[in-house]
């Protein structure tokens, strides 16, 4: 059987009746768009994070983009973030007309090096955008202090950190806005695309609601600021309502998988993930390091194990962002990591037997390098 980093079928079989009931609930409701399921999910997701407002959106990219726009970010502004992230983080910044400005990451945990942020701030800087990568939080205390010092907004990219905590505070509860993706692979994943932005500011939430609905204050009203249709689908919202109740259970299962990797691979030369002090990791992906990464991945194919790299091409090296002017070597840690990191299978329903197969194969490959 082919083994990959993610699979949803076992989880679907276990939850099938509830998921099908979610679909039937929506179809029986009489309202297929912006209905009771979306309102219910928004209220429950906001409550989970202790924030006043949640606005359901069509995907995580638009959650970042519309979140930035609701904070007043636009052409001529700069947004400080990282290049070691999924491209949508930066695509969303670009979509507002603003310019992404990159700082490097830390080698031991892959997260934004917050010590570099202040030097990157200019008179054009409008927002700080940390990415809670792979399932754990960036240190937000220094970023919050810098935002206050320079009058900047703080937007948390939480697409990979549903339920993660830092010193007891859940990811997304600190920034002016937090953006989430519910892509199926996520810790809280839909059965299709989905996203949301949360905020404690009523005025920001009101802007987000307009931005997701053509720029209209209400249906069939007048457009105040032209925007696109970015609504979260009612069926996905109902599915997410059901799955939100199981979020902490999913996280416990992911941590159990992570612990089994420590027990099975902790004595090898593979560098396993490090959890930052004060962080509660949710292991969206289980990213390891080895200088001979490409050779390892190729040899694992003989065991019918096909793994991913998150991410092999830092955003600043991509052709689409060549105009930003970042030369090779400008973000040395990010570039080094891109040549060494890869992901082992990680999802709540990953069985111990299948994980043992992966551990055994990895150990065999490592012993022959």
VOPAGU-2260 file (C-alpha; in pm, 1 decimal, decimal comma):
REM VOPAGU-2260
SITE   aa  ch    i         X         Y         Z
SITE  UNK   A    0       0,0       0,0       0,0
SITE  UNK   A    1     131,6     343,4     -95,8
SITE  UNK   A    2     212,0     556,0     206,9
SITE  UNK   A    3     189,9     934,0     187,4
SITE  UNK   A    4     214,7    1217,5     437,5
SITE  UNK   A    5    -162,8    1260,8     462,5
SITE  UNK   A    6    -476,4    1057,2     409,4
SITE  UNK   A    7    -834,6    1128,7     510,7
SITE  UNK   A    8   -1010,4     802,9     430,7
SITE  UNK   A    9    -977,8     633,9     770,7
SITE  UNK   A   10   -1105,2     947,4     943,1
SITE  UNK   A   11   -1390,6     974,6     694,4
SITE  UNK   A   12   -1499,7     616,5     755,4
SITE  UNK   A   13   -1503,1     677,4    1131,1
SITE  UNK   A   14   -1700,4    1003,4    1100,3
SITE  UNK   A   15   -1903,1     924,9     789,4
SITE  UNK   A   16   -2250,4     925,9     944,1
SITE  UNK   A   17   -2195,7    1258,2    1117,6
SITE  UNK   A   18   -2052,4    1415,6     802,7
SITE  UNK   A   19   -2339,0    1296,3     585,7
SITE  UNK   A   20   -2582,2    1423,4     847,2
SITE  UNK   A   21   -2409,1    1761,7     824,1
SITE  UNK   A   22   -2477,3    1772,9     451,6
SITE  UNK   A   23   -2838,9    1668,3     502,1
SITE  UNK   A   24   -2881,9    1933,0     773,5
SITE  UNK   A   25   -2783,6    2203,7     526,9
SITE  UNK   A   26   -2991,9    2066,2     241,1
SITE  UNK   A   27   -3296,4    2046,6     468,2
SITE  UNK   A   28   -3244,8    2398,3     605,5
SITE  UNK   A   29   -3391,5    2588,3     312,3
SITE  UNK   A   30   -3089,1    2821,5     295,4
SITE  UNK   A   31   -2774,0    2720,4     109,6
SITE  UNK   A   32   -2567,1    3040,9     137,3
SITE  UNK   A   33   -2491,0    3257,8     443,1
SITE  UNK   A   34   -2725,9    3051,6     656,9
SITE  UNK   A   35   -2753,9    2911,0    1007,0
SITE  UNK   A   36   -2461,7    2670,9     970,6
SITE  UNK   A   37   -2220,8    2949,1     883,9
SITE  UNK   A   38   -2350,4    3173,4    1162,2
SITE  UNK   A   39   -2322,9    2888,4    1408,1
SITE  UNK   A   40   -1969,8    2799,7    1305,3
SITE  UNK   A   41   -1859,4    3161,5    1318,5
SITE  UNK   A   42   -1992,7    3201,6    1672,8
SITE  UNK   A   43   -1837,9    2875,2    1792,2
SITE  UNK   A   44   -1499,3    2933,8    1627,9
SITE  UNK   A   45   -1480,5    3286,2    1774,5
SITE  UNK   A   46   -1570,9    3147,5    2117,9
SITE  UNK   A   47   -1300,0    2879,9    2091,7
SITE  UNK   A   48   -1043,3    3158,2    2046,4
SITE  UNK   A   49   -1194,4    3399,8    2295,0
SITE  UNK   A   50   -1242,3    3664,0    2027,9
SITE  UNK   A   51   -1549,7    3866,3    1946,9
SITE  UNK   A   52   -1588,6    3793,0    1578,3
SITE  UNK   A   53   -1526,8    3528,0    1315,5
SITE  UNK   A   54   -1592,1    3582,0     945,8
SITE  UNK   A   55   -1611,0    3265,9     737,1
SITE  UNK   A   56   -1431,6    3288,8     402,7
SITE  UNK   A   57   -1374,8    3074,7      98,4
SITE  UNK   A   58   -1008,6    2990,5     164,8
SITE  UNK   A   59    -707,4    3075,5     378,3
SITE  UNK   A   60    -542,8    3290,3     113,1
SITE  UNK   A   61    -837,5    3527,5     113,2
SITE  UNK   A   62    -844,3    3516,1     492,0
SITE  UNK   A   63    -499,4    3677,0     487,5
SITE  UNK   A   64    -571,8    3909,4     196,3
SITE  UNK   A   65    -904,1    4039,5     325,9
SITE  UNK   A   66    -764,2    4054,4     677,5
SITE  UNK   A   67    -487,0    4282,2     555,0
SITE  UNK   A   68    -731,7    4496,2     360,5
SITE  UNK   A   69    -959,7    4526,2     662,9
SITE  UNK   A   70    -656,4    4656,9     853,9
SITE  UNK   A   71    -600,0    4920,5     588,3
SITE  UNK   A   72    -307,3    4756,7     407,7
SITE  UNK   A   73    -282,3    4842,6      39,6
SITE  UNK   A   74     -60,1    4968,6    -243,3
SITE  UNK   A   75     256,6    5138,4    -125,5
SITE  UNK   A   76     259,5    4958,1     210,1
SITE  UNK   A   77     504,1    4693,8     327,5
SITE  UNK   A   78     424,0    4377,9     522,6
SITE  UNK   A   79     700,6    4196,0     708,2
SITE  UNK   A   80     682,5    3817,2     697,4
SITE  UNK   A   81     895,8    3510,4     616,9
SITE  UNK   A   82     990,0    3325,3     300,4
SITE  UNK   A   83     981,2    2982,2     465,3
SITE  UNK   A   84     606,9    2947,0     429,0
SITE  UNK   A   85     346,4    2828,2     183,4
SITE  UNK   A   86     331,1    3062,6    -114,5
SITE  UNK   A   87     -29,2    3172,2     -38,5
SITE  UNK   A   88      94,4    3378,5     257,5
SITE  UNK   A   89     291,4    3598,3      21,4
SITE  UNK   A   90      44,9    3577,4    -268,5
SITE  UNK   A   91    -214,3    3726,4     -33,4
SITE  UNK   A   92      12,3    4018,2      56,1
SITE  UNK   A   93      82,0    4078,0    -311,4
SITE  UNK   A   94    -290,8    4066,1    -380,3
SITE  UNK   A   95    -347,1    4375,0    -168,3
SITE  UNK   A   96     -91,6    4571,5    -370,6
SITE  UNK   A   97     145,0    4581,4     -73,5
SITE  UNK   A   98     507,9    4464,8     -83,1
SITE  UNK   A   99     620,3    4161,5     116,8
SITE  UNK   A  100     942,5    4213,2     311,5
SITE  UNK   A  101    1119,1    3900,7     434,1
SITE  UNK   A  102    1316,7    3826,8     747,5
SITE  UNK   A  103    1495,1    3498,1     806,7
SITE  UNK   A  104    1382,5    3212,8    1030,1
SITE  UNK   A  105    1551,2    3037,4    1319,3
SITE  UNK   A  106    1735,0    2718,1    1235,3
SITE  UNK   A  107    1623,6    2514,1    1535,5
SITE  UNK   A  108    1247,0    2563,6    1506,2
SITE  UNK   A  109    1195,6    2711,2    1153,4
SITE  UNK   A  110     996,5    3006,3    1291,2
SITE  UNK   A  111    1032,2    3378,8    1221,4
SITE  UNK   A  112    1348,7    3523,1    1374,5
SITE  UNK   A  113    1181,3    3805,2    1561,1
SITE  UNK   A  114    1522,1    3960,4    1643,4
SITE  UNK   A  115    1548,8    4062,8    1276,1
SITE  UNK   A  116    1211,7    4233,5    1248,5
SITE  UNK   A  117    1286,5    4579,6    1385,9
SITE  UNK   A  118    1572,5    4633,0    1139,9
SITE  UNK   A  119    1329,8    4555,2     853,6
SITE  UNK   A  120    1076,4    4821,0     957,2
SITE  UNK   A  121    1063,0    5130,5     734,4
SITE  UNK   A  122     830,0    5427,0     705,4
SITE  UNK   A  123     624,2    5218,3     461,6
SITE  UNK   A  124     575,4    4923,6     697,9
SITE  UNK   A  125     208,7    4876,4     781,3
SITE  UNK   A  126     177,7    4525,6     921,6
SITE  UNK   A  127     373,3    4239,8    1080,4
SITE  UNK   A  128     266,1    3897,3     957,4
SITE  UNK   A  129     415,4    3604,8    1153,1
SITE  UNK   A  130     345,1    3252,4    1028,8
SITE  UNK   A  131     273,3    2993,5    1296,8
SITE  UNK   A  132     450,3    2726,5    1098,2
SITE  UNK   A  133     407,2    2348,9    1102,8
SITE  UNK   A  134     189,5    2358,7    1414,6
SITE  UNK   A  135     352,7    2589,0    1667,7
SITE  UNK   A  136     352,2    2959,5    1744,4
SITE  UNK   A  137     599,4    3234,6    1668,7
SITE  UNK   A  138     701,4    3431,1    1979,2
SITE  UNK   A  139     442,1    3706,3    1963,7
SITE  UNK   A  140     551,4    3915,7    2263,1
SITE  UNK   A  141     832,7    4104,5    2081,2
SITE  UNK   A  142     614,6    4150,3    1772,2
SITE  UNK   A  143     331,2    4292,9    1977,5
SITE  UNK   A  144     577,9    4533,0    2138,9
SITE  UNK   A  145     712,9    4641,5    1799,5
SITE  UNK   A  146     361,0    4688,7    1664,6
SITE  UNK   A  147     280,1    4918,1    1955,9
SITE  UNK   A  148     610,5    5105,8    1925,5
SITE  UNK   A  149     575,6    5179,5    1552,9
SITE  UNK   A  150     197,5    5191,7    1517,8
SITE  UNK   A  151     172,5    4872,9    1311,6
SITE  UNK   A  152     -94,2    4609,6    1273,5
SITE  UNK   A  153     -32,4    4246,0    1365,5
SITE  UNK   A  154    -188,8    3968,4    1159,9
SITE  UNK   A  155    -131,0    3606,0    1259,6
SITE  UNK   A  156    -117,8    3342,7     985,9
SITE  UNK   A  157    -271,9    3047,2    1172,9
SITE  UNK   A  158    -331,7    2823,3     872,6
SITE  UNK   A  159    -106,9    2554,8    1021,4
SITE  UNK   A  160    -175,2    2606,4    1391,1
SITE  UNK   A  161    -541,2    2544,2    1479,2
SITE  UNK   A  162    -551,6    2496,3    1854,0
SITE  UNK   A  163    -180,1    2557,9    1912,3
SITE  UNK   A  164     -98,6    2756,8    2224,0
SITE  UNK   A  165     180,6    2976,0    2352,0
SITE  UNK   A  166     200,2    3024,6    2726,7
SITE  UNK   A  167    -161,0    2912,8    2743,2
SITE  UNK   A  168    -286,9    3158,4    2478,8
SITE  UNK   A  169    -440,1    3000,0    2170,1
SITE  UNK   A  170    -295,7    3089,6    1830,4
SITE  UNK   A  171    -497,8    3371,6    1677,0
SITE  UNK   A  172    -600,6    3540,4    2001,3
SITE  UNK   A  173    -318,6    3797,4    2010,5
SITE  UNK   A  174    -314,9    3978,0    1675,9
SITE  UNK   A  175    -546,9    4241,5    1538,2
SITE  UNK   A  176    -660,0    3975,3    1292,0
SITE  UNK   A  177    -583,3    3605,4    1261,0
SITE  UNK   A  178    -626,2    3413,5     936,8
SITE  UNK   A  179    -710,7    3042,9     912,6
SITE  UNK   A  180    -727,5    2790,5     632,0
SITE  UNK   A  181    -956,5    2488,4     646,2
SITE  UNK   A  182    -799,3    2310,6     349,1
SITE  UNK   A  183    -861,3    1935,7     398,6
SITE  UNK   A  184    -508,4    1859,0     525,0
SITE  UNK   A  185    -526,3    2113,3     807,9
SITE  UNK   A  186    -557,7    2029,0    1175,9
SITE  UNK   A  187    -915,8    2149,8    1140,4
SITE  UNK   A  188    -989,7    2062,0     779,5
SITE  UNK   A  189   -1301,7    2085,6     567,2
SITE  UNK   A  190   -1398,7    1853,1     282,0
SITE  UNK   A  191   -1298,2    2118,1      30,3
SITE  UNK   A  192   -1169,5    2473,1      52,0
SITE  UNK   A  193   -1252,6    2703,9     338,1
SITE  UNK   A  194   -1107,2    2978,9     556,0
SITE  UNK   A  195   -1186,0    3233,2     823,9
SITE  UNK   A  196   -1055,7    3548,4     984,5
SITE  UNK   A  197   -1108,2    3630,5    1351,3
SITE  UNK   A  198   -1080,7    3963,9    1530,0
SITE  UNK   A  199   -1192,6    4135,4    1847,0
SITE  UNK   A  200   -1255,7    4464,8    1666,3
SITE  UNK   A  201   -1613,6    4520,8    1550,8
SITE  UNK   A  202   -1508,0    4772,4    1285,7
SITE  UNK   A  203   -1256,1    4527,7    1137,9
SITE  UNK   A  204   -1513,7    4247,4    1140,2
SITE  UNK   A  205   -1763,4    4472,1     961,7
SITE  UNK   A  206   -1505,3    4545,0     690,8
SITE  UNK   A  207   -1434,1    4174,2     654,0
SITE  UNK   A  208   -1802,0    4097,5     608,1
SITE  UNK   A  209   -1828,7    4360,4     336,4
SITE  UNK   A  210   -1512,6    4242,4     164,8
SITE  UNK   A  211   -1639,7    3883,7     143,4
SITE  UNK   A  212   -1966,2    4001,6     -17,6
SITE  UNK   A  213   -1868,7    4221,9    -313,0
SITE  UNK   A  214   -1813,1    4520,3     -83,7
SITE  UNK   A  215   -2182,6    4537,1       5,9
SITE  UNK   A  216   -2316,7    4622,3     348,8
SITE  UNK   A  217   -2601,3    4376,0     301,1
SITE  UNK   A  218   -2753,7    4167,9      21,9
SITE  UNK   A  219   -2852,6    4345,5    -297,7
SITE  UNK   A  220   -2753,2    4676,3    -146,5
SITE  UNK   A  221   -2496,8    4921,9    -276,4
SITE  UNK   A  222   -2127,3    4846,8    -319,5
SITE  UNK   A  223   -1920,9    5069,8     -92,7
SITE  UNK   A  224   -1575,6    4934,2    -181,7
SITE  UNK   A  225   -1560,8    4690,8    -475,4
SITE  UNK   A  226   -1464,7    4339,9    -365,9
SITE  UNK   A  227   -1516,5    3979,1    -468,1
SITE  UNK   A  228   -1732,1    3690,1    -352,8
SITE  UNK   A  229   -1532,7    3518,6     -77,0
SITE  UNK   A  230   -1798,2    3343,2     130,8
SITE  UNK   A  231   -1749,5    3017,8     320,9
SITE  UNK   A  232   -1980,7    2752,3     178,2
SITE  UNK   A  233   -2271,3    2652,8     401,7
SITE  UNK   A  234   -2200,4    2279,0     372,4
SITE  UNK   A  235   -1835,1    2322,5     466,9
SITE  UNK   A  236   -1939,1    2545,3     757,4
SITE  UNK   A  237   -2166,5    2272,8     896,7
SITE  UNK   A  238   -1894,6    2010,1     855,6
SITE  UNK   A  239   -1649,4    2239,2    1035,3
SITE  UNK   A  240   -1898,8    2289,9    1319,0
SITE  UNK   A  241   -1902,7    1915,1    1375,3
SITE  UNK   A  242   -1525,9    1879,9    1345,9
SITE  UNK   A  243   -1453,4    2177,1    1573,1
SITE  UNK   A  244   -1598,3    1973,8    1860,4
SITE  UNK   A  245   -1333,1    1710,7    1786,8
SITE  UNK   A  246   -1040,5    1950,1    1736,4
SITE  UNK   A  247    -873,9    1877,5    2069,6
SITE  UNK   A  248    -914,6    1504,6    2007,2
SITE  UNK   A  249    -743,8    1540,4    1669,4
SITE  UNK   A  250    -461,2    1728,7    1837,4
SITE  UNK   A  251    -414,3    1460,5    2102,6
SITE  UNK   A  252    -388,4    1198,8    1828,6
SITE  UNK   A  253    -131,0    1404,3    1638,7
SITE  UNK   A  254      79,5    1439,9    1953,1
SITE  UNK   A  255      64,9    1064,4    2002,8
SITE  UNK   A  256     195,9    1016,2    1647,7
SITE  UNK   A  257     474,4    1266,9    1717,2
SITE  UNK   A  258     572,9    1083,0    2034,6
SITE  UNK   A  259     594,6     753,7    1847,6
SITE  UNK   A  260     835,8     917,8    1602,3
SITE  UNK   A  261    1052,0    1032,0    1893,5
SITE  UNK   A  262    1056,0     676,3    2027,5
SITE  UNK   A  263    1128,0     524,6    1686,4
SITE  UNK   A  264    1372,1     776,5    1537,2
SITE  UNK   A  265    1508,7     975,8    1828,7
SITE  UNK   A  266    1836,3     784,3    1830,8
SITE  UNK   A  267    1910,7     841,1    1460,6
SITE  UNK   A  268    2093,6    1127,3    1292,9
SITE  UNK   A  269    1761,4    1262,4    1168,4
SITE  UNK   A  270    1684,2    1598,8    1331,0
SITE  UNK   A  271    1334,9    1582,7    1475,3
SITE  UNK   A  272    1108,0    1883,0    1542,5
SITE  UNK   A  273    1183,0    2099,8    1843,3
SITE  UNK   A  274     899,1    2245,2    2046,6
SITE  UNK   A  275     974,5    2596,0    2170,6
SITE  UNK   A  276     951,3    2646,6    2545,8
SITE  UNK   A  277     600,4    2761,1    2634,4
SITE  UNK   A  278     453,3    2628,3    2309,5
SITE  UNK   A  279     194,9    2352,7    2274,0
SITE  UNK   A  280     265,8    2199,1    1933,4
SITE  UNK   A  281     -23,4    2059,0    1727,4
SITE  UNK   A  282     195,2    1895,6    1457,8
SITE  UNK   A  283      15,7    2002,2    1143,4
SITE  UNK   A  284     309,1    1842,8     964,8
SITE  UNK   A  285     600,8    1652,1    1113,3
SITE  UNK   A  286     906,8    1814,8     957,4
SITE  UNK   A  287    1249,2    1655,7    1001,5
SITE  UNK   A  288    1593,5    1744,1     865,8
SITE  UNK   A  289    1884,7    1563,5     706,5
SITE  UNK   A  290    2163,2    1697,8     478,6
SITE  UNK   A  291    2107,2    1405,8     238,5
SITE  UNK   A  292    1732,4    1463,1     219,4
SITE  UNK   A  293    1689,8    1407,5    -153,3
SITE  UNK   A  294    1869,1    1072,6    -142,2
SITE  UNK   A  295    1654,4     959,4     151,0
SITE  UNK   A  296    1331,6    1052,2     -26,8
SITE  UNK   A  297    1437,4     869,7    -341,6
SITE  UNK   A  298    1528,9     552,2    -154,3
SITE  UNK   A  299    1202,9     551,9      40,4
SITE  UNK   A  300    1014,4     517,9    -285,9
SITE  UNK   A  301    1139,5     158,6    -301,9
SITE  UNK   A  302     925,9      97,8       8,2
SITE  UNK   A  303     629,8     267,8    -165,6
SITE  UNK   A  304     664,4     561,4      74,4
SITE  UNK   A  305     625,0     898,8     -97,3
SITE  UNK   A  306     691,6    1201,4     121,9
SITE  UNK   A  307     661,1    1578,4      84,3
SITE  UNK   A  308     885,0    1878,1     138,0
SITE  UNK   A  309     736,9    2181,1     312,7
SITE  UNK   A  310     882,1    2379,1     142,7
SITE  UNK   A  311    1147,7    2305,0    -122,5
SITE  UNK   A  312    1142,9    2651,5    -280,9
SITE  UNK   A  313    1150,5    2953,6     -49,6
SITE  UNK   A  314     911,1    3217,0    -175,1
SITE  UNK   A  315    1183,3    3477,3    -233,9
SITE  UNK   A  316    1350,8    3238,4    -483,4
SITE  UNK   A  317    1036,8    3189,5    -693,1
SITE  UNK   A  318    1018,8    3343,7   -1038,9
SITE  UNK   A  319     693,7    3519,3    -957,0
SITE  UNK   A  320     866,4    3718,2    -682,2
SITE  UNK   A  321    1196,1    3787,4    -857,1
SITE  UNK   A  322    1094,0    4154,1    -881,1
SITE  UNK   A  323    1141,0    4185,9    -505,0
SITE  UNK   A  324    1515,6    4169,7    -562,2
SITE  UNK   A  325    1623,9    3906,6    -310,6
SITE  UNK   A  326    1953,9    3752,9    -415,2
SITE  UNK   A  327    2066,0    3397,9    -341,3
SITE  UNK   A  328    2205,0    3392,3      10,1
SITE  UNK   A  329    1995,1    3684,4     131,8
SITE  UNK   A  330    1802,8    3455,4     370,1
SITE  UNK   A  331    2069,1    3194,6     450,6
SITE  UNK   A  332    1884,2    2991,5     713,2
SITE  UNK   A  333    1568,3    2969,8     504,5
SITE  UNK   A  334    1770,0    2858,5     202,4
SITE  UNK   A  335    1966,5    2600,5     401,7
SITE  UNK   A  336    1651,9    2449,6     547,0
SITE  UNK   A  337    1493,7    2422,4     202,2
SITE  UNK   A  338    1762,6    2171,4     107,5
SITE  UNK   A  339    1727,0    1954,6     419,2
SITE  UNK   A  340    1367,1    1943,8     542,3
SITE  UNK   A  341    1099,1    1686,8     460,7
SITE  UNK   A  342     776,7    1566,8     616,7
SITE  UNK   A  343     694,3    1227,3     762,5
SITE  UNK   A  344     332,3    1104,0     756,7
SITE  UNK   A  345     119,3    1294,3    1009,8
SITE  UNK   A  346    -256,4    1278,8    1056,4
SITE  UNK   A  347    -481,5    1174,0    1345,6
SITE  UNK   A  348    -588,6     841,9    1195,5
SITE  UNK   A  349    -232,8     727,6    1114,8
SITE  UNK   A  350    -221,1     378,7    1260,9
SITE  UNK   A  351      73,0     259,6    1473,5
SITE  UNK   A  352     129,1     -25,1    1226,3
SITE  UNK   A  353     157,5     207,9     928,8
SITE  UNK   A  354     378,6     441,8    1127,3
SITE  UNK   A  355     601,0     149,0    1225,0
SITE  UNK   A  356     638,0      69,6     855,6
SITE  UNK   A  357     760,0     426,4     794,0
SITE  UNK   A  358     995,9     423,3    1091,7
SITE  UNK   A  359    1143,2      87,7     986,5
SITE  UNK   A  360    1198,1     205,5     629,3
SITE  UNK   A  361    1355,4     534,2     738,4
SITE  UNK   A  362    1590,9     352,2     975,2
SITE  UNK   A  363    1692,9     110,3     701,1
SITE  UNK   A  364    1759,1     389,8     455,2
SITE  UNK   A  365    1958,0     590,5     709,6
SITE  UNK   A  366    2172,1     285,3     791,7
SITE  UNK   A  367    2281,0     253,8     427,8
SITE  UNK   A  368    2374,4     617,8     361,4
